[in-house]
Amino acid sequence: MIIVQTPLRISFFGGGTDFSAFFMQEGGCVLSSAIDKYIFVTIKERFDRKLRIGYTQTEIVDKVDQIHHELIRESLRTTRIDGGVEITTMGDIPQKALVWAHLVLLRLVLCMPCIPIWER
């Protein structure tokens, strides 16, 4: 099992100006700060080939294409994991209070290949 803890950020201004499509044309400036609240992502092997995804909802599916959560679905596609895994995301504050989707995606992609069963 892998458990990843990442501090949450608050953007004061400039959110989105750090995307290359924008700052290559207009320049960019972002002011943000980490706070003492965290998001946690856990990834563990399942006893079967199903995919269990836990966030504000719970999904149990047979194929990656059946996952409704876009970021988790695309993270699984990127890392070529097609079954036998359980992923949960949780945070110190509600997901709707701050946008932390980018943190979920980053943590998933970075830590998925760390488990030996997923080596290709």
N, C-alpha and C positions, 0 to 999 in steps of 0.2 A: 504494500500500500504506500502511496505517495500522498503526503499532505503538504500543501503549499500555502503559505501565509503572505499576503501582499498588503501594504498600507493603501488606504483609500486616498484619493486626491480631491481637492476642491480647486476648480478653475475659477479664477477671479475675472479674467477676460481673455479673449483671443482664442477660445476653443474653436477648433476647425482650421485656424490659420496655419497650423503646423502640417497640414496635408500638402504634399508636393504639388498637386494640381493648382492649389491656391497660391502658395508662397512663391512658386516659380514665376507667377504673373504679377502678384501684388505685394510680395514680401510677407512676413509673418512675425507675430510677437504674441507669446502666451505667458501668462503669469498664473502659476498654480502652486499648490503646496500640499504636501502629504499631511495627514492628520493621524491621531492615535486610535483610529478605527481600522479594521482589517476585513479583507475578503479571504475566504478559505476555499480551496479547491482540493477535493480528494479524488484519487483515482485508484481503483483496485481491480484485481482480476475476479471474475465471476466463476461460479461452479458450472455454468452452462455457456452457450454461445450467444445468449441474449445481451442486449444493451439496456442498461438501466440508467436513466438520467434523472437526477434530482435537483430541482431548483425551486421556484415557487410552485411548480407542478412536478408530478412524477410521471415519467414516460418509461415504459418497458416495451421494447420493440425487438424485432428479429433482424432488421436491416437498417443500415445507416440512413438510407433514403427516407425511412419512416419517421425520423426524429424531427420534431417541430422546432426545437431550439436551434436557430440558424448558426450561432457561433459554435456550439458544441458539434453540430452536424458537420460543419465545414472543417473544424479542427480534426475530427476523426477522419474525414476524407484526406486532408493534407498529410496526416501521419500514417495513412493506409491501415488504420485499425478498423476491422469490420465486424467485430463481435467479441463476446466474452469479457466485457468490461463494465464497471459501474463508476459513474462520475457524479459527484455532488458538488454544488456550489452553495456557500452560505456566507453571511456577513454579519458584522457587529451592528449594522443598521439595515433597514429594509432596502431591497434592491431599487425600489421606486424613489427612495429619498435622494440617491445620487446615481449618476450613470456610471456603472462599473463594468459594463459589457467588455470594453477593451481589455480590462485586467483579466477577466475570465478567459478570453481568447488567448492572450499572451501566455498566461500560466499553463493552459492546456497544451498549447503547441510546444512549449519548452519542456514540460515534464513528462509527456506521454512516452517518448522514446526511452526513458530512463529505466523502464521495467524490462528485464531480460526476455520475457515471453513475447514481447513485441518486436524483438530484433528481426530484421529481415535477412 
